[in-house]
């Protein structure tokens, strides 16, 4: 996938049934680290290059990366058939615990009740919400992320990305007995 605007130029290759290999380059060190952890725990293979207007701030890059990953997921997931559909995970990192529950519903919604203020290095923590919102709305998934506990911002954010990844991996688990996982017959 490609996305080019006045603010960002993004290229993405994504395999959702991969081994967790990631080649990420956004120019935002902490965000690269989060996306690498996301791929590792979702078992997604991803090559992502984002050239953004980092001289302004990180917002456009983080949000647009969420848009592109979400669009790629939507393209690969739907029409949905033969997968579990629902996924849930609680991930702990030392004192932090974050829960993610999601539905490959073809309906976009986000509930984000994790950390939302401050910085980790140069990364504005509020951008995590922007990433997950762009991901959920462009992938057409219902996504709930909630901090259970934690003090260390790095741990809380990393647990948020990892919990989302594990929940996605579980929702995408193949199950031939399921067929279309909806009483409606379509998603």
Secondary structure as GFF3:
##gff-version 3
##sequence-region A 1 187
A	DSSP	beta_strand	2	4	.	.	.	ID=ss1
A	DSSP	beta_strand	8	15	.	.	.	ID=ss2
A	DSSP	beta_strand	22	25	.	.	.	ID=ss3
A	DSSP	alpha_helix	29	42	.	.	.	ID=ss4
A	DSSP	beta_strand	45	52	.	.	.	ID=ss5
A	DSSP	alpha_helix	59	77	.	.	.	ID=ss6
A	DSSP	beta_strand	86	93	.	.	.	ID=ss7
A	DSSP	beta_strand	96	103	.	.	.	ID=ss8
A	DSSP	beta_strand	109	113	.	.	.	ID=ss9
A	DSSP	beta_strand	119	120	.	.	.	ID=ss10
A	DSSP	beta_strand	123	124	.	.	.	ID=ss11
A	DSSP	alpha_helix	126	139	.	.	.	ID=ss12
A	DSSP	beta_strand	142	149	.	.	.	ID=ss13
A	DSSP	alpha_helix	153	171	.	.	.	ID=ss14
###
